[in-house]
Each structure stands twice: as structure tokens, then as C-alpha cells.
């Protein structure tokens, strides 16, 4: 089988790799689509994602869809359309009961956080535990199901904000996660959603996806104290400071976008004087199941995907994915064409 390997900074190659054989409790998936995530971009362009450095060849990718290739148990027939929850959980620690995504010692597909690295989904076949499989409903095509993982991230962020029914929400950052945060906020009952970004093109995509208003940062100001909830998806420190100004008194800011594991300047004065709750959001728990259902109901969410490129053009795909002017979500196709 063919797989994409990141060997270090700016080093990526498609190579032949042995086809894995499933053991008891495992399922082999024939991967058809893999989305490129921000962590994948960091691994390729920087050789590291925060503190996690590529120390051996790494297959990237944790946003995937495809079909069952082999299931030794016989529970899933070959050709069954699926997506995958990409996490294996670790051991519970105090304060994280019922929150397995926070348990230390787990792993995530396509991650250099473990040693050996946890190889990812950008390969023609992938072995996962059977409990990681999510069978797709008839209404959901494989092409759209590749968004299940990132939409799960967005839904988890919305859940961290609490009850959004009737809320005025600002989504800070109009990249793929920001666009899906818009979808998540609306699904959770937000009355109004504004999306902000420094670029015009992401804002155009947000309007097409149903944003009530957009703000071009640098050309216009965010209204002060106007939002009950801010879903900060950019990870830019200036945007975190702006979120504090935009949130109302006793409002909530959920930090969705990852930031470097190092000190960065953020203006915390508004968070203190307005008693704003600053909440972190990390991956997701089980919201991928809600994401699958929502994707089945709303075909228009697939518009978040702006480019689908074949595996042989993976370097071009990575270049596109880091250019927010030209692209939203970029997906690598590994073949197939299931419904």
C-alpha cells in the first residue's frame, strides 16, 4: 500500500508500506479521504507541533473516512462506509472522571506526542481498534464524513461554552475549525453568530455558510462587550486579547485554537475586570457521534471543503492548506469513490 511519510521539516514523500494485518478486536479500513489539520501542517513545515517533535518518519492525518477493508470478527462487512474516532485513551486521573480525552497516556492518530509515534491515517489501509469505528448513516457520503473529526472538535468547544440557546456568539478566526465552530454554535441554538478574520476570503466562506455578520480585523473594530460567548479559533495572541474586549461582562471565552507551548503576551485586564470565564477546549470526548448525525442532516457543511487532491499531489495539498486566501479545508484523496 502507499502512505504519506513526513521525515522532518519540509520533507514529505509517498512511499510503499507493508499492508497491516488486523488482529482480534481490530478493523482494517480502506482510507478514501484524509483532511489536513493544523497539526499536520506544523509537523511538515516546522518538523514539530508545539513540543512534539518528529523524531522518526510519521504518517500524518487523523481526519478520515473510508470503508471497512477487513474485520476478523465478521461484525462489519467489507465496503461498510465509516469514519474513525482517532483517540485511544489513557488512565483516569483526579478531576477527569468521565472525560477520557483528558486522560494522560493515551494516543491520537498521526501524532508525534508518543514514542514510538502514533502513525496516522494518510495511508491506503489503516488499522484501528473496533471501538474506534463509526459506521456512517445512509444519508452521509464518505466525501462529507471526512469532516466528522474536526466538527467534533468544534462541537466540543461549543459544549465547553455551556448553553448557547439564544446566545450571541463571536467565532474568532475563519479557518476550517472556525467555519465548523459557526456550524456548531448554530446547531447548539445560538441566536446570532459573527465571524472575524484578518482575511477577506475566509469571511466570504463564513457568509456562505450562514454567518449573520463578519468583521475584517484590521479594517474594522469588533463591537465591545457585544458577545455572550467567544469561540477563539485562531490561536493568535492578539485575537485572544481581542476576545476579552469583545466578550460581555460575565461572558465566556473558549480557547479552541492551539497556541505555542511558550509564554506569549495576552491582555488579561478585561478578563479580570469583567469576570470573563476563559475556558480551554482540547480535541473532544464523544462529540464525533453528534458530528456524524449533523453532517448527515446538513449537506451544505461539505462546502467547508474547498480542495480535494490526489495522494500524488500531497505536497501541493499541504501548500494549499496553509494558504487561507486560497483554501478552506483541504482533503487528500487516496482513491475510491464510495457514495
Secondary structure, DSSP 4 states (H G I P E B T S, - for coil): -EEEEEEETTEEEEEE-PPP---TTEEEEEEEEEEPPHHHHHHHHHSEETTEE--S-B----EEEEEEEEETTSSS-TT-EEEE--EE--B--TT-TT-GGG-BT-EETTBSSSSS-B--S-BSEEEEEGGGEEEPPTT--HHHHTTHHHHHHHHHHHHHT---TT-EEEEE--SHHHHHHHHHHHHTT-SEEEEEESSHHHHHHHHHTT-SEEEEBTTBPPPTT-EEEEEE-S--HHHHHHHHHHEEEEEEEEE-S---SS------HHHHHTT-EEEE--S-SSHHHHHHHHHHH-GGGGGGEEEEEEGGGHHHHHHHHT-TTT-SEEEEE-S----
